[in-house]
Amino acid sequence: MPYTYRDSRPRSPPLPQSAHATHSSGQTYEELKCHCQQKGTLFEDCDFPANISSLFYSEKPPIPFVWKRPGFWQHNEWLDIVIDDRLPTFKDRLVFLHSSEHNEFWSALLEKAYAKLNGSYEALKGGSTLEAMEDFTGGVGEMYEVKKAPENFYEILGKALERGSLVGCSIDTSSAAESEARTPFGLIKGHAYSVTGIDEVSSRGRKVQLIRPRNPWGQVEWNGRWSDNSPEWQSVSPSEQKRLCQTVLDDGEFWMNFEDFKTHFDKVEICNLTPDALGDNATNKWEVTVHQGSWVRGSTAGGCRNFLDTFWTNPQIKLHLTEKDDGKDECTFIAALMQKNRRKLRKLGAEMLTIGYAIYESPSKDGHLNKDFFRYNPSKARSKTYINLREVSDRVKLPPGDYVIVPTTFEPHQEADFCLRIFSEKKAITENVDGNIDINLPEPPKPTTPQQETEEEKQFRALFKQVAGEDMEITAEELEYVLNAVLKKTNTIAFEKVSLMTCRNIISLVDSSGNGKLEFNEFKIFWDKLKKWLHVYLKFDSDKSGTMSSYELRSALTAAGFQLNNYLLQLIVLRYADDQFHIDFDDFLNCLIRLENANRVFLALSKKNRDFINLNINEFITLTMNI
């Protein structure tokens, strides 16, 4: 089934001690504070100055702003955001976020820190309640369309509030004119409500499910069933009313029948808090695992399953589910895929990419799953939609077992960094499928005597002698002539030529005497390698064009004996692929030679431990020059 995507455009817990300082001075908040106290000055932030660049990146100020003084986790890491206390005003009033109390400034200062984190106040436009809740808590978000919510939606909300999760709700608008419009029931369209409680109450002998939203204005409330003054409360005992904190106050907080809630509200957003953001007295905590990765054009930016030829090259994360939910046969988890830094890059023209993910049952074998696996195996779960939001998240239930999550952009060739977080009811383990590097090369054949040579080798010897002379040694320039003369006669591959640089690398690989020349026996060893590499290349040059897609490089290198991780593949693609993500034979040959040379030198230096080598500066430069 092909994927489709939706377009979303218009139509606090304590900070951990391990937060990273982000000020350009390298000083922490405490150091900056101490410096200002010693000098007796107020802090002025050079990283986020009080001028137009911190307000807008593409617009001009609609009014003349005056900056006055009154008298935070992103992408899976906590950040210290250092700001000064100058705030933009107009006619002595704060321009942006402000409190109803004119001498209360904490919200405006918090907003300024958030604006600095994202580059400007303008960069905050078009944000979502969920995005802000995640950035202020480090939690992971879920979004539900109320009319399509699962049957156990009330139970989900109850569990979320029990865990201390933040819950918001809103009513959709069909036009800008409807934003902040009041309905006859006292609800505000396009308004971000919070949900502060959920409970059941006994009324006239039956249980009624209630939910408590709150209007952040601190006033304007629901006037329907179970509102503050509604007659339904007369059937509820005073003790129940007290337990539910029922009061007749225009404080913006009110109870609703859950059925009415589902009728009038359109969207619910839940921010599930991470264990490090919950208080010590919390009785229920999510298990959290995190994976950081990148989509890189030409190697790991394969697009969604609609693009089978490249889909399999996307990053793959293995997920181990071992413990069932209490009293259930399945494991519940939330998979949240976040694209990083897009809002900050908006001033450079970057927009939110359309992202999503698919989850497959893992076969018994390890390693990166290939194209044929995805051709013949359907996904077990996937994100409900591909959408251009910062984060896509869904609640998933699967039997215990091993799975592979494939995070992707909708289209191939789109680059971004991402963060994949798994929030689970019970312990879950993730690992990078591409983490291991393994090089498995055959031993070179022993030299043969002239009497044992094949007809092909005899022809080579004659050509070699013709070029090299009596000493039977050839230089890089002579090797270039020999290889191109021989390969052009094969008529098996379309290519321009083997370059001189490649020939120099060949000599570096097989020159045992170190004189910068090749003897005939050394050439025969290389020719045996070349025939195998040529066979590999022809296999992946499927259209016989003389070039291979860079997305096929992982399979081609594996066939040649090199199992590499995503990072190394990305480096190779950046070096050897052209702007159309093609690799010609000479570049492929050069890549294999350098990889084998690197492996040869490493093995020679790793005398005690086959996984590590220790080098001084002289040895390091010698190593790099030899590769």
QUIDAUR-V305197 format. One record per helix or strand of 3 or more residues. SS is the DSSP state (A for helix, B for strand). FROM is the first residue (numbers start at 1). TO is the last residue. If there is no record, write none. Layout:
((SS	FROM	TO) (SS	FROM	TO))
This chain:
((A	29	39) (A	52	54) (B	66	69) (B	86	90) (A	106	118) (A	122	124) (A	129	137) (B	140	145) (A	146	148) (A	153	162) (B	166	170) (A	176	178) (B	193	203) (B	206	214) (A	231	235) (A	238	243) (B	253	257) (A	258	264) (B	267	272) (A	275	277) (B	287	295) (A	308	311) (B	316	321) (B	331	339) (A	344	348) (B	355	361) (A	371	376) (B	391	398) (B	401	409) (B	416	424) (B	428	432) (A	450	452) (A	455	468) (A	476	490) (A	500	510) (A	520	540) (B	547	549) (A	550	559) (A	566	576) (B	582	584) (A	585	605) (A	617	626))
